[in-house]
């Protein structure tokens, strides 16, 4: 960046919100992935399970949009979950051109087993902030990501 006086200003990596957001996200991801590894899940696979169980998302496009990842990553996660016997994919009931995703009993069991540890992990980071700070942070992050596509 060039200053008004014509001299060059250093970038200031640690002054960048993007740097801190990325660093925070990686820290959280590592902790979540460590927990999920015990259950044989990746973070993306966990997000798919959450989308299907908690948000009742049924088709791959809805799941991808909810998680905020592209269709290719969603397809890969669905394939891995299907291979593991945690989900089933079938033709849509109303529209046979669509695919519907549903959890198997094994998938629901794994979701329920991982849920308390995932909640504890989220709470670990939430506890570092007051309720007002957390609400502000979530609002600010939502504003930064609004209208962005994976």
Backbone as CSV, one residue per row, in Angstrom:
resi,resn,N_x,N_y,N_z,CA_x,CA_y,CA_z,C_x,C_y,C_z
1,UNK,0.847,-1.165,0.000,0.000,0.000,0.000,0.900,1.237,0.000
2,UNK,0.543,2.236,-0.758,1.312,3.467,-0.864,0.639,4.540,-0.001
3,UNK,1.452,5.188,0.837,0.952,6.280,1.691,0.806,7.553,0.871
4,UNK,0.160,8.529,1.463,-0.042,9.818,0.797,1.283,10.495,0.458
5,UNK,2.313,10.256,1.294,3.605,10.906,1.033,4.445,10.136,0.012
6,UNK,3.887,9.076,-0.585,4.578,8.322,-1.622,5.407,7.151,-1.117
7,UNK,5.558,7.017,0.208,6.313,5.893,0.747,5.409,4.676,0.847
8,UNK,6.051,3.533,0.854,5.288,2.280,0.924,5.037,1.897,2.376
9,UNK,3.816,1.482,2.662,3.437,1.054,4.012,3.444,-0.468,4.051
10,UNK,3.990,-1.037,5.135,3.998,-2.492,5.231,2.567,-3.009,5.373
11,UNK,2.377,-4.259,5.068,1.036,-4.844,5.052,0.411,-4.905,6.441
12,UNK,1.144,-5.309,7.449,0.585,-5.397,8.800,-0.311,-6.616,8.962
13,UNK,0.247,-7.792,8.744,-0.519,-9.040,8.804,-1.337,-9.152,10.086
14,UNK,-0.727,-8.838,11.206,-1.426,-8.983,12.489,-2.444,-7.874,12.744
15,UNK,-2.507,-6.902,11.846,-3.540,-5.865,11.909,-4.718,-6.218,11.005
16,UNK,-4.624,-7.346,10.326,-5.641,-7.760,9.361,-6.704,-8.624,10.037
17,UNK,-7.962,-8.219,9.901,-9.070,-9.023,10.436,-9.080,-10.404,9.774
18,UNK,-8.801,-10.442,8.474,-8.804,-11.714,7.755,-7.795,-12.691,8.350
19,UNK,-6.641,-12.201,8.725,-5.627,-13.061,9.334,-6.147,-13.663,10.641
20,UNK,-6.743,-12.856,11.477,-7.239,-13.345,12.765,-8.438,-14.288,12.588
21,UNK,-9.270,-14.006,11.614,-10.413,-14.890,11.333,-9.910,-16.247,10.865
22,UNK,-8.965,-16.244,9.936,-8.409,-17.490,9.415,-7.712,-18.271,10.520
23,UNK,-6.919,-17.590,11.303,-6.184,-18.246,12.392,-7.149,-18.843,13.415
24,UNK,-8.180,-18.090,13.766,-9.186,-18.587,14.713,-9.916,-19.796,14.142
25,UNK,-10.290,-19.708,12.877,-11.002,-20.817,12.235,-10.148,-22.079,12.235
26,UNK,-8.878,-21.942,11.945,-7.990,-23.120,11.934,-7.855,-23.730,13.326
27,UNK,-7.756,-22.883,14.332,-7.661,-23.363,15.712,-8.919,-24.148,16.104
28,UNK,-10.074,-23.596,15.794,-11.338,-24.269,16.090,-11.443,-25.559,15.287
29,UNK,-11.123,-25.499,13.989,-11.195,-26.690,13.133,-10.319,-27.815,13.660
30,UNK,-9.096,-27.492,14.065,-8.197,-28.534,14.588,-8.793,-29.201,15.822
31,UNK,-9.349,-28.390,16.706,-9.929,-28.952,17.931,-11.147,-29.821,17.607
32,UNK,-12.004,-29.335,16.714,-13.201,-30.101,16.318,-12.788,-31.389,15.615
33,UNK,-11.835,-31.301,14.715,-11.396,-32.492,13.978,-10.773,-33.528,14.902
34,UNK,-10.071,-33.082,15.931,-9.500,-34.012,16.906,-10.608,-34.777,17.617
35,UNK,-11.658,-34.069,17.996,-12.809,-34.704,18.664,-13.504,-35.674,17.704
36,UNK,-13.755,-35.217,16.485,-14.514,-36.031,15.529,-13.754,-37.260,15.059
37,UNK,-12.430,-37.179,15.061,-11.609,-38.333,14.652,-11.948,-39.555,15.506
38,UNK,-12.277,-39.325,16.772,-12.648,-40.438,17.667,-13.884,-41.184,17.163
39,UNK,-14.687,-40.493,16.371,-15.922,-41.083,15.862,-15.814,-41.457,14.388
40,UNK,-14.613,-41.317,13.834,-14.400,-41.650,12.432,-15.034,-40.657,11.478
41,UNK,-15.169,-39.404,11.909,-15.799,-38.371,11.087,-14.835,-37.225,10.817
42,UNK,-15.042,-36.570,9.684,-14.358,-35.310,9.412,-15.302,-34.176,9.809
43,UNK,-14.774,-32.964,9.839,-15.604,-31.811,10.185,-16.709,-31.614,9.154
44,UNK,-16.390,-31.780,7.878,-17.404,-31.608,6.830,-18.476,-32.688,6.946
45,UNK,-18.064,-33.925,7.216,-19.051,-35.000,7.393,-19.961,-34.686,8.580
46,UNK,-19.377,-34.170,9.656,-20.181,-33.783,10.825,-21.190,-32.702,10.433
47,UNK,-20.745,-31.723,9.667,-21.649,-30.654,9.238,-22.795,-31.205,8.386
48,UNK,-22.504,-32.201,7.563,-23.564,-32.844,6.770,-24.573,-33.506,7.699
49,UNK,-24.078,-34.237,8.698,-24.997,-34.876,9.648,-25.855,-33.841,10.360
50,UNK,-25.256,-32.741,10.761,-26.008,-31.663,11.422,-27.072,-31.106,10.480
51,UNK,-26.709,-30.893,9.221,-27.661,-30.369,8.243,-28.863,-31.302,8.083
52,UNK,-28.594,-32.608,8.048,-29.666,-33.585,7.842,-30.504,-33.767,9.111
53,UNK,-29.853,-33.885,10.271,-30.582,-34.150,11.521,-31.252,-32.901,12.067
54,UNK,-30.474,-31.842,12.246,-30.999,-30.653,12.925,-31.787,-29.729,12.011
55,UNK,-31.383,-29.627,10.764,-31.996,-28.663,9.856,-32.923,-29.311,8.826
56,UNK,-33.002,-30.649,8.861,-33.877,-31.412,7.972,-33.613,-31.149,6.484
57,UNK,-32.355,-30.901,6.152,-31.973,-30.724,4.751,-31.941,-32.101,4.112
58,UNK,-32.538,-32.199,2.922,-32.656,-33.515,2.291,-31.874,-33.658,1.002
59,UNK,-31.702,-32.572,0.269,-30.991,-32.751,-1.000,-29.599,-32.135,-0.946
60,UNK,-28.690,-32.648,-1.755,-27.297,-32.207,-1.709,-27.105,-30.700,-1.872
61,UNK,-27.915,-30.061,-2.707,-27.777,-28.611,-2.891,-28.115,-27.852,-1.619
62,UNK,-29.183,-28.248,-0.958,-29.560,-27.610,0.312,-28.464,-27.807,1.358
63,UNK,-27.919,-28.999,1.395,-26.861,-29.318,2.362,-25.638,-28.455,2.091
64,UNK,-25.237,-28.365,0.836,-24.070,-27.559,0.461,-24.283,-26.093,0.834
65,UNK,-25.455,-25.566,0.527,-25.749,-24.165,0.842,-25.755,-23.926,2.343
66,UNK,-26.336,-24.849,3.101,-26.394,-24.701,4.553,-24.993,-24.686,5.166
67,UNK,-24.141,-25.602,4.708,-22.793,-25.713,5.264,-21.894,-24.583,4.748
68,UNK,-22.130,-24.172,3.501,-21.298,-23.137,2.911,-20.099,-23.713,2.178
69,UNK,-20.302,-24.887,1.574,-19.233,-25.513,0.790,-19.753,-25.769,-0.623
70,UNK,-18.837,-26.067,-1.542,-19.256,-26.296,-2.920,-19.853,-27.691,-3.091
71,UNK,-20.487,-27.895,-4.227,-21.188,-29.157,-4.504,-20.228,-30.343,-4.569
72,UNK,-19.014,-30.112,-5.052,-18.041,-31.198,-5.154,-17.666,-31.714,-3.772
73,UNK,-17.386,-30.806,-2.844,-17.044,-31.207,-1.472,-18.228,-31.899,-0.811
74,UNK,-19.427,-31.425,-1.103,-20.631,-32.055,-0.549,-20.784,-33.474,-1.087
75,UNK,-20.610,-33.646,-2.379,-20.724,-34.980,-2.986,-19.704,-35.937,-2.397
76,UNK,-18.480,-35.453,-2.202,-17.426,-36.292,-1.619,-17.810,-36.716,-0.202
77,UNK,-18.288,-35.780,0.608,-18.684,-36.100,1.989,-19.865,-37.074,2.001
78,UNK,-20.829,-36.860,1.122,-21.978,-37.771,1.056,-21.542,-39.174,0.655
79,UNK,-20.637,-39.260,-0.295,-20.126,-40.566,-0.732,-19.429,-41.290,0.427
80,UNK,-18.599,-40.541,1.180,-17.890,-41.141,2.318,-18.873,-41.581,3.411
81,UNK,-19.874,-40.765,3.683,-20.870,-41.118,4.702,-21.705,-42.316,4.256
82,UNK,-21.998,-42.379,2.975,-22.765,-43.510,2.448,-21.936,-44.788,2.531
83,UNK,-20.678,-44.721,2.157,-19.779,-45.871,2.239,-19.658,-46.373,3.675
84,UNK,-19.665,-45.443,4.624,-19.564,-45.799,6.047,-20.900,-46.293,6.615
85,UNK,-21.955,-46.241,5.811,-23.264,-46.715,6.263,-24.009,-45.726,7.151
86,UNK,-23.619,-44.446,7.096,-24.244,-43.446,7.979,-25.405,-42.709,7.324
87,UNK,-25.425,-42.690,5.995,-26.544,-42.087,5.268,-26.930,-43.003,4.121
88,UNK,-28.098,-42.735,3.578,-28.543,-43.377,2.351,-29.015,-42.284,1.419
89,UNK,-28.777,-42.481,0.140,-29.279,-41.552,-0.872,-30.276,-42.307,-1.733
90,UNK,-31.389,-41.649,-2.002,-32.395,-42.269,-2.856,-33.030,-41.217,-3.747
91,UNK,-33.700,-41.687,-4.785,-34.386,-40.775,-5.688,-35.461,-40.015,-4.928
92,UNK,-35.657,-38.756,-5.301,-36.686,-37.940,-4.659,-38.069,-38.534,-4.845
93,UNK,-38.881,-38.421,-3.828,-40.245,-38.980,-3.898,-41.143,-38.144,-4.799
94,UNK,-41.002,-36.821,-4.686,-41.844,-35.933,-5.491,-41.277,-35.690,-6.876
95,UNK,-39.958,-35.630,-6.959,-39.275,-35.366,-8.225,-38.164,-36.397,-8.373
96,UNK,-38.355,-37.334,-9.287,-37.423,-38.447,-9.426,-36.068,-38.018,-10.000
97,UNK,-35.965,-36.763,-10.422,-34.686,-36.252,-10.921,-33.776,-35.792,-9.773
98,UNK,-34.334,-35.707,-8.576,-33.563,-35.225,-7.424,-33.090,-36.392,-6.565
99,UNK,-32.158,-36.096,-5.690,-31.639,-37.072,-4.733,-32.005,-36.612,-3.341
100,UNK,-32.460,-37.537,-2.523,-32.754,-37.225,-1.129,-31.802,-38.003,-0.234
101,UNK,-31.337,-37.326,0.810,-30.395,-37.899,1.764,-31.147,-38.165,3.054
102,UNK,-30.911,-39.322,3.627,-31.486,-39.605,4.944,-30.465,-40.363,5.771
103,UNK,-30.546,-40.148,7.068,-29.651,-40.811,8.000,-30.091,-42.244,8.231
104,UNK,-29.127,-43.128,8.387,-29.423,-44.498,8.785,-29.449,-44.540,10.316
105,UNK,-29.866,-45.645,10.871,-29.821,-45.811,12.336,-28.391,-45.671,12.834
106,UNK,-27.463,-46.252,12.094,-26.050,-46.156,12.451,-25.579,-44.696,12.426
107,UNK,-26.048,-43.936,11.440,-25.696,-42.519,11.342,-26.249,-41.719,12.506
108,UNK,-27.493,-42.012,12.881,-28.105,-41.315,14.006,-27.394,-41.661,15.309
109,UNK,-27.006,-42.901,15.455,-26.263,-43.327,16.649,-24.925,-42.596,16.734
110,UNK,-24.228,-42.503,15.611,-22.925,-41.818,15.602,-23.107,-40.332,15.874
111,UNK,-24.131,-39.729,15.280,-24.432,-38.308,15.523,-24.666,-38.065,17.014
112,UNK,-25.501,-38.884,17.606,-25.821,-38.720,19.039,-24.597,-38.932,19.922
113,UNK,-23.708,-39.832,19.525,-22.496,-40.087,20.315,-21.540,-38.901,20.242
114,UNK,-21.412,-38.288,19.071,-20.464,-37.179,18.889,-21.018,-35.847,19.393
115,UNK,-22.327,-35.710,19.442,-22.959,-34.435,19.781,-22.472,-33.810,21.090
116,UNK,-22.420,-34.534,22.202,-21.974,-33.890,23.452,-20.548,-33.340,23.375
117,UNK,-19.671,-34.075,22.725,-18.280,-33.608,22.623,-18.171,-32.409,21.685
118,UNK,-18.974,-32.373,20.644,-18.970,-31.220,19.737,-19.549,-29.993,20.437
119,UNK,-20.590,-30.197,21.219,-21.148,-29.082,22.003,-20.116,-28.561,22.992
120,UNK,-19.409,-29.471,23.674,-18.369,-29.062,24.631,-17.268,-28.267,23.939
121,UNK,-16.907,-28.692,22.746,-15.861,-27.992,21.994,-16.317,-26.584,21.630
122,UNK,-17.531,-26.446,21.155,-18.063,-25.114,20.832,-18.126,-24.256,22.091
123,UNK,-18.569,-24.856,23.186,-18.686,-24.123,24.449,-17.325,-23.642,24.954
124,UNK,-16.280,-24.444,24.722,-14.922,-24.056,25.115,-14.568,-22.684,24.537
125,UNK,-14.880,-22.483,23.257,-14.560,-21.214,22.614,-15.559,-20.128,22.992
126,UNK,-16.811,-20.483,23.129,-17.815,-19.495,23.527,-17.524,-18.944,24.923
127,UNK,-17.008,-19.783,25.805,-16.721,-19.352,27.178,-15.610,-18.307,27.259
128,UNK,-14.870,-18.120,26.200,-13.808,-17.109,26.188,-14.377,-15.703,26.014
129,UNK,-15.663,-15.623,25.701,-16.332,-14.350,25.457,-17.541,-14.203,26.375
130,UNK,-17.938,-12.973,26.629,-19.207,-12.755,27.332,-20.330,-13.043,26.343
131,UNK,-21.551,-13.161,26.838,-22.689,-13.399,25.941,-22.846,-12.255,24.950
132,UNK,-22.643,-11.014,25.408,-22.734,-9.860,24.510,-21.634,-9.890,23.448
133,UNK,-20.411,-10.243,23.863,-19.304,-10.325,22.904,-19.566,-11.410,21.869
134,UNK,-20.084,-12.549,22.326,-20.382,-13.642,21.402,-21.453,-13.220,20.402
135,UNK,-22.492,-12.568,20.890,-23.562,-12.100,19.993,-23.015,-11.104,18.973
136,UNK,-22.158,-10.199,19.428,-21.547,-9.219,18.521,-20.664,-9.911,17.494
137,UNK,-19.837,-10.859,17.957,-18.961,-11.587,17.043,-19.772,-12.317,15.977
138,UNK,-20.810,-13.029,16.378,-21.633,-13.763,15.414,-22.284,-12.819,14.417
139,UNK,-22.732,-11.665,14.890,-23.333,-10.673,14.006,-22.306,-10.147,12.997
140,UNK,-21.120,-9.806,13.492,-20.072,-9.283,12.616,-19.638,-10.316,11.577
141,UNK,-19.463,-11.559,12.008,-19.063,-12.616,11.067,-20.150,-12.854,10.025
142,UNK,-21.405,-12.813,10.455,-22.513,-12.977,9.502,-22.496,-11.849,8.471
143,UNK,-22.206,-10.636,8.914,-22.134,-9.497,7.987,-20.977,-9.661,7.013
144,UNK,-19.841,-10.152,7.486,-18.688,-10.344,6.604,-18.936,-11.408,5.546
145,UNK,-19.724,-12.424,5.880,-19.922,-13.540,4.953,-21.224,-13.434,4.155
146,UNK,-22.053,-12.465,4.465,-23.323,-12.296,3.752,-23.056,-12.104,2.266
147,UNK,-23.859,-12.732,1.464,-23.784,-12.618,0.001,-22.523,-13.208,-0.615
148,UNK,-21.795,-13.991,0.160,-20.630,-14.699,-0.381,-21.049,-16.137,-0.680
149,UNK,-20.479,-16.702,-1.694,-20.811,-18.074,-2.076,-19.539,-18.918,-1.955
150,UNK,-19.719,-20.213,-1.597,-18.538,-21.080,-1.464,-17.786,-21.233,-2.761
